[in-house]
Amino acid sequence: MPNSAPAPDPERDPERDPERDPERDNVPFRLQLPIYVVAFFTGNLQPMAAVIMPLWALELGASPLIIGLIISARQILTVTLSIHGGAMLDRHGPRQVIIALGLIGAATMGLFPLLPIIWVAILLQMVSGFAESTNWIGTQALVGRLLKGHAVFAGRMTASARFGGFIGPIVTGLSWEVYGPAGGFAFMSAWIVCGVAASVILPDDRTHAPADPDAPDTIDVSTKRRASNIMPKLTDYKTAFRLLLLPAVAMVIAATIMRQTGTGMQSSFYGIWLKDIGFSAGTIGLLIGIGNGASAVSALTIGPLTRRFSKHWPLMWTIVIAIVSIAITPMLDTLGLLIVAIALRGLGQGLNLPLMMTIGSQAVGFHLQGRMAALRISFNRFGGALVPLGMGALAEVIGLEYAFYTVGFIGVGMIGILAIWIFIAKPFEAEEASR
């Protein structure tokens, strides 16, 4: 009697079972784990710096405008060279770049307490910011290159980074409180070194890559060609900016800029406001850590969320929540209320980052993952440079309290405009139809 294949069970059919995803299930955890470990150390230097950098600026006797300048300086090289960094990640592989720039970043962070001069702090911020952001781009690019940009993997990577962001700012603040500036910066330097050590276990994804259109540059090992591989190239910038013609990429970049209004407030004047009303560095670090802890938890829910809703609408709402919860800081005068607000912000941040990563990475190919992540980070850090500087200028004119409200209002207003464009232009109709 001939064998007959059993009839497919619709309850177990991957095409009809929303809980199963063959693409996700076929990625072994041993490939995922090294990426999550590196994310734990590379994805949280910004909030750690947000604890001690404003305090360091106060130690240097800076005015509100100069404080904004020092904070903004961290983004200067990131804005101008992130796309070049992304191209290096695409050509050389994230592992090699993360190791090299991690060592540079650790050394730079250790120099801050040794050179207590405002202009030196600005220069060190520039170098440290570029090293940190490029390595974070590299970690995100690995999700696109090795994990196919899947929302669940992006959420897990974000959760790992946020768990690190829960621990890092707390210990950074306590190190400053107990050992002073030297202790705070020394801890950050050691944290970066741990990230370098963890990156050694990353797979070299170049060995499994499809044919690279830039292959002649990577195969030719002459001294001249190797030198050209680390220099900025106009073609890389053209390739990256052409991605803005894709509606999904354009939406992600616009959302990135608006999201930064909240992040810019937190990374600059959040700690200063709390210090002014009597909170210590340790408490400030605890609050930022709580926000990152909430982000870690919420990031793990990204899979069920994206199975039930189109990605762009949750992105809009989570950015609004993240902005409003930091803009209302001056209204909150107790630790309990501040914890609730920063936890709400963390919930929004934990969801909107993997949403942006997933939408962007799935819109482009393997060899553009670094440049896609870099394009987003460039605009992200451009906003990160403008917000503290603009907020510092506003604070000198209308006071710090009303500067919080004004920046928050601008951010929410811009998100509203983006949502109207999505609703009217309907650039994601295909996604809606497939749901």
N, C-alpha and C positions, 0 to 999 in steps of 0.2 A: 504493500500500500504506500503510495508516494507520500513523502512528508509534505505537509502543507504549513506554510508560515502562518503563525497566529495573526489574527486581525489586529491592526493597531488599536491600542487603547487610547481614546481621545483624552483620558485623564492623565496619561503619561506621555502624550505627544508633545515634544518640545515646542512645536509650532503653535500649540494651543494651550500649553501649561505655562502661565506667566511666572511661576516660581522656578522654572528650569531655564537655563540659558547655556546651550552647548559651548558657545565661545568662552563664557566665563568658566564653566566646569572643566574645560580642557587646559587651563593654565595651572600648572602645579604650584603648590604653596611654597616649595623651595625656591621658586623663581620670584615669587611675590615678597617673601620675607626680607631679603637683603634691601629691597627698595624701601620697605616700611622702617627698617632700622635706620637707614641713612636719613629718611624723612624726619625721624624723631629728633635728630640733631641739627639738621639743616633748615627745617621749616619754621623755626621759632626765634631766630636771632633778632628779628624786627621787634617783637614784643619785649624781649629781654633788654634790648637797647633802649626801648621806650621807658623802662624803669630807671635806668641810671644816666642816660644821656642828658635829659633835662636837668637832673640834679647836678651833673658835671658842669653844665652851662651856668647854673647858679653859683657853683663853686668858683667859676672863673669871673664872676661878677657881671655877667652879660645882662643887657636890657631885654625886654620882651621881643623886640624886633631882631636882636642879635641871636636870642635863643631860637627864634624861628629860622634864622639863617643857618645856625649850626645844625639843627635837625634836618632842614631841607638839603644841606650839603651831602647828606648820605645818598641822595637820589641823583646827583648830578651826573656821575659817570654811568650810573645804571640807565638813566634816560638816554644818554648819548651813545652808549656802547653795548646795551643789552642785546640788540640784534646781532652785533658782531659776536658777542658771547654765545648766543644761540647758534650761530653758524659754526663756531668752533665746536660746540657740543655735537652738532650734526656730523661734522667731518671727523673729529677725533674720538667721539664717543663720550658719554657723560662721565664714566668712571675716571678717565685720565684728567679731565678738566676739574672735577670735584676735588681730587687729591691735591692738584697743584694750587688751585685758588684757596682751598681750605687752609693750607699752610701759610699762604700770604695773609689771609684774614686773621688767623690766630696771632701771627706776629704783630700785625697792625693794632689789634685790640690791646695787646700788652703794652703798647707804647703810650697810650693815652695818659695814664697817671705819671709817666716819666717826663712828659712835656706839657705842663699845664699852661698853655698859651692859646688864646682864642683862634688865631689863624692856623695854628698847627692842628687844633681840634677839627677845624673845617677840612683841612687836607686829609687827615686820617679818616674822617667820616666818609669822604669821597672814595678812598681806596677800600675801606672796610665794607661800605655799602655795595660796591661793585662785586667784590668777592662773594659776599653773602647772597646777593640776588642771583648771580650767575649759577651758584651751586643749587639754589632753590629752583631755578629754571631747569637745571639738569635733572633734578629729582622728578619734576613734573614731566619732563620729556621722556624719562624712563617709563612712566605710566603709559604714555602714548606709544612708545616704541616697542616695549616688551609686553605690556598688559592691554594693548589695543584700545586704550582710552576708555575702558569700560567704567560705567558710573560706580559700580560696586567697588572696584579696585581704587578708583579715584577717591571714593569716600573712605576706604580703609587707610590709604596713604595720608589723607587729610587728618583722619582721626589720630594716626600715629604722630604726625607733626604737632597736633594740638595737645596730645598727652605730654609731649616734650615741652610744649608751650605752657602747660599747667605747672610743671615742675621747675622749668628754667627761670621764669620771672620771679617765682617765690624765693628760690635759693639765691638768685642774683641780688634781690632786694635785701635778704638777710645778710649776705656777704658784705654788701655795702654798709649795712647798719652795724655790723660787728667789727669789720676790719677797715671800713672807710673806702674811699674810691679805689685804692689798690686792690682790695679784696673783691670788689664788684667786677672790675675789669679782668682780674686774674681768673675769676671763675668763668667769665665769658670766653676767655682765651682757651681755657682747658676744655670747655664744652665744644668749641670748634674743633679742637684736636681730636676729641672723641668721634666727631663726625668724619674726620679724615680717616681715622682708624677703621671705622665701620665701612667706609666706601671701598676698602680693599676687598671686601667680600662681594662687591657688586659684579655681576657678569659683564664680560666685554661684549656688548650687544653688536659690535661691528662684525663679529664672526658669523652672525646669523642674519645680517642685513641683506635685503634685496639690492639689486644693482643701483649704485649711487651715481646720479648725473655728475657729481663732482669727483668721480673716481680718479681722473688723471692727477688731481692735486694730491690725493691721498696715496697714490701708488708711487709717484716720483719722490724719491727720498733724497734728492740733491739738497745741499745746504741752502741754495737760493730758494728752491721750491718750499722747503720746510719753513723757512723764514716767512715766505709769503702767506703760509697757512695761518699764521697767528696775527697777521695784519688785517685791519678792517678793509672790506671790499665793497665797492658801490653796488655790485650785482646782488650781494646779500641783502642790502637794504631795499633794493628794487623788488626782489622776490618777496621779502616780508611784507612790504607795504601793498603789494598787489593782492595779498590775501584779504585786504579790506574790501575788495570787490565782492567777496562772498558774504551774503546776508548774515549767516551765522557768526562769522568772524567779526563783522561790523557791529553786531549786537553785543557780542562779548566784550569788545573793546570799549564801547560806550558804557556798558554796565560797570566795567572795571574802573573807569574814571569816576563815576558817580559813587561807587562803593568806597573809593578812597577818601571821600569827605569825612566819613566816620573814622576810618583808620588814621587819617591825618590828625584828627582831633585827639585820638587816644595816644598816638605816638609822640605828641608834643605837649599840649597844655593840660591834658587830663591829670598827669602826675603833679604838675605845678599847682593846679587848682586844689587837689587833695592835700598837698603839702601846706598850702596857704590856710586851709581850714583845720589843720592840726593832725593830719595823718602822717605816719612814719613811712620810710622807704620800704620796710618790711610789709606793712599793710598795703601799700600801693602794689607791690609785687604780688601779694596774695590776691588782690582783686583782679589783676591782669591774668594771674594763673587760673582763677576761677572761670574767667571768661573763656580761656583756652580749654579748660576741662569741659565746659559745656559744649564747646565746638567739637571736641573729640566725640562726645556722646551723640550729638546730632548728626555728625558726618556719617555715622554707621547706619543711619536710617535712610540714606540716599537711595538705596535700591528700591524699597517699597514705594518711596515717593515718586521716582521716575517711572515706575510701572503704572502709576495711576494718573499722573498729570504730565502734560507737555513741559519740557524742561524750562522754557523761557518764562512762564508765569510764576512758578515758585522762585525763580531767580529774582524777579522784580520784587516780590513781597519780602523775601529774606533780606534783601539789601535795604529796603525801607526800615525793617525792624532793627537792623544793625546800626543804621544812621540815627534813628530817633532815640534809641536807648543810650547812646553816648551824648547826644546833643542836650538831653535833659539833665545832665550831671549837676549843674548849678542848683537845680531844684531839690536835690537830694542831700540831706544833711546828717543822715545816720548811716552807720555801716550796713545795717540790714537792707535799707533801700538801695544802697550802692551795689550790694551783692546781687540783688534781684535784677537791677538794670544791666550789670555787666554780664550776668548769666543769660539774659535775653539777647544781648548783643552776640554773645558766644554762640547761641543756638542759630542765629541768622548767619553768622560768619562760617560756621561749620557746614552749612548747607550750600551757601552761594559759591564758595570756592570750588568744590568738586563739580558743581553744575557748570561753572564757567570752563573748567578744565575739560570736562566731557564734551560739551558743545564744541569747543575750539579744536580739540585733538581729533574728534571724529570728522571734522570738516576738511582736514588736510591729510596728506600722505605721510609715510614713514620718515622720509628724509626732510620733512618740513616741521617735524614735531618740536625741535629745538627753537626754530625761528618763530613758530606759532606761539610757544610759551614766552619767548623773549619779547615778541610784539606786545603781548598782553602785559608783561611785567614792565615794559618801557612806558606804556601809558599809565599803568598803575603807579609807578614811581614818579612819573611826571606830575600826577595828581598829588602824590605824597610830598613832592617838593613845593608845590604851589599852596597847598592847604596850610601847613604850619607858617609859611611866610605870610600869606594873606591873613591868617588868623592873628598872627603877631601884630600886623599892622592895624587890624580891626581893634584888637585889644587896647592899643595905645589911643585909639580915637573914641570908642564907645564902651570900653571896659571889657574884661575877659568874660564876664557872665553873658553879656549880649553877643559877644563874638561866638560863643557856643551856639546860641539860638540861631544866629544869622547863617552860619555855615551849615547847620542842620537843615534849615529851611531851603537853602539853595540845593543841597543834595537831594532832598525829597522832591523838590520841584522838577529837577532834571530827570529823575526816575519817572515822574509822571509824564513828561514829554516823550520819553522813550517808549513807555507803555502805550501811549496814543499812537505812535508810529507803528508799533507792532500790530495793534488792533486794526488800524486803517489799511496799512500796506499788506498785511497778512503774509510776511515772508516765510512763515513756517506752516503753510497750509498742507504741504505734503506730510509733515509729521503728524498734524492733527488728523488727516485722513487715514493714516496707518494705525491709529490707536483703536 
